[in-house]
Amino acid sequence: MLEQKQETAHTIIIEQLTPSPEIRVGEQCPKCHKGILDYDGMLNLVCPQCAYISGGCFT
């Protein structure tokens, strides 16, 4: 049990130190690096070049 808690704490520290890349409207596509991401009618970020879709929501 102690080993599991130490491993979990180690994972949390690593995740806090590693920045998570956020995909935003108007940025370059993370897949093809050619298209510019824009919203579709369902508020998904879509690349017009390779059809990459990033769905997600917030509350």
N, C-alpha and C positions, 0 to 999 in steps of 0.2 A: 504493500500500500504506500509506503514511504517513497519507494522508487517511482511509482506512478505519479505521485504529487510533484516530485522533483522534475520528472520529465515534462509534466504539464506546465510547470512554472518556467522551465527552460524554453518551451515552445512559445509561451506567451511573450517572453522577453524578446525572442527572435522576431516574432510578428510585429512587435511594437517598434523595433529598430529598423525593420525593412519597410520602406515606403511602398504603399500599394498604388500602382499606376491607375489613375482615373481616366476614363475615356469621356471626352466632352465634345459637344457639338462644335463644329468648325475645326477640329483637329484632324491630323492625318490618320488614315486607317491603320490600326495596329497589325492587320493581316497582310495587306498588299503594299502599304506605304505609298500608294498613288492617289487614292481617292480622299475626299474630305467628307467627314461624317456629318450627316444632317438627320433631322427627325423625319419619320414618316407619319402617316395619319394615326398610328397607334402609339406614338411617342417612343418608338424604338430608334436607336441610333443606327443608321444604315449607311453603308458605303456604296456609292453609285457605280464604282468600278468593279468590285468583286462580289457584291451582294452580301458582305459581312453584316450581321445583325447583332446588336448588343441590346438585349431587353433588360429591363429592370424598372423598379419603381421606388418611390419613397412615400412616406405617409406623413 
